[in-house]
Amino acid sequence: MSFAKLANFLSQPYPFYYRGKTLLVISSCIFALTFLFNYFFQPFQVNLSEHRMGYEWICLIHALIPSLLFLIIFSLVQQINDIDDKWNVKEEILGIFGYLILVGIFNFLVRDFIYNNPDNWSLHHFWVELKNTLLAGILFIFIFIPLNFKRLYDRYKEKSAKLIPFQSSLKPSEIETSIPIKTQLIADDFELEIQQFLFAKAEKNYLEIFFENEIKNEIEIQKLVKRITLTQLESQLNDFGFVVKIHRSYLVNLKKVESISGNAQGYQLRLKNFESSIPVSRSNISTFEEKMKFLTHTS
């Protein structure tokens, strides 16, 4: 794999699973698998005479450490704003790698509590604990993550193909052509031609509104910048079911969708006459699919 391909793979979106019931299930699985592995394979290379407690208790401690750390770390990470949209393959790998390092460090810190060995605080034992933890987790990083990414990519790619075949042209007789939009400044109010509207993007305290404009028989994309929130614009376009919020920062005219591609996070939309793709956030995927299917069946 070339460097460019690797960089592209690492930048691909990746689902952030670690919250709610899923986080508890994964943490519990880590505890159970770690305990069983330690108990049956006995990987601790120390003399039995050095044990300060029964082997079952040692296995329990070594299982609790990765389980509780996983629960704590990803409970904190999920608090990051827009984590679902920011999380990608690189973040997943770095997140798991950092977690494994912390597990190794904590395994080293509890050695004096578990083992009666004068060299517990040596660099040798620190490296041994860190190395063993990383070796145990490296399989997850380099095998499970790529396989899971491919599974999700194929899943959304296959699903997206079923949403594409529809005619999205609007007839002027079907709807109003001009919608009065009120902004936070009366002098900034404007008329929105719904047939030409492509999407709106939240940008700090403003909203960037993109629309088509025909000039000399050619379609050009133009942009308005208005002091209005995405929620305020969405509420004023409630009567138009094809105008849908697909992301916390995007409101899109689904009638303008030209193609849908899938990735591990969900969907990417391409709009008519617009070059860049627009993401559908995980939290809005169900709504997006329902709206697209409705448009497919009614157009």
Beta strands, then each sheet from edge to edge (+ up, - down):
strand 1: 178-181
strand 2: 190-193
strand 3: 197-203
strand 4: 206-215
strand 5: 218-226
strand 6: 243-247
strand 7: 250-253
strand 8: 257-262
strand 9: 267-271
strand 10: 277-280
sheet 1: 1+ 2-
sheet 2: 5+ 4- 3+ 7- 6+
sheet 3: 8+ 9- 10+
end
